[in-house]
């Protein structure tokens, strides 16, 4: 499994657009065969900052995802609306354990 985490702070005038576009992008991404989860959240401690959490089956699934026109349009829009660079990290997970709390 591969996890992708990313954060981006959006300019005030584009925040509502970014949230709407994020909602639609996440919904489309979840339909892809290799998508295990795709979520976004508003960071409660950083104004206008969106946090994305994605889990993908493998690198082929990520390559397919990034090749989709809606993913490319989303990345272009988010970059143009951001107040600075968007941070994106890719984590390869070799083992997952689920613990009951």
SULDA-V299743 format. One line per field, one symbol per residue. ss: DSSP state (H for helix, E for strand, - for the rest). psi: psi as a letter, one per 40 degrees, with the letter a starting at -180 (. if undefined). A space follows every 50 residues. Layout:
ss->???
psi->???
This chain:
ss->-EEEEEEEEE-HHHHHHHHHHHHHHHHHHH----EEEEEEEE------EE EEEEEE--HHHHHHHHH-HHHHHHHHHHHHHE----EEEEEE-------- -
psi->ihihiiihhiideeddddddddddddddddeidehdihiiihheehhfhh hhhihididddddddeeiddddddddddddeieaihhhihhhhdhhhhhh .
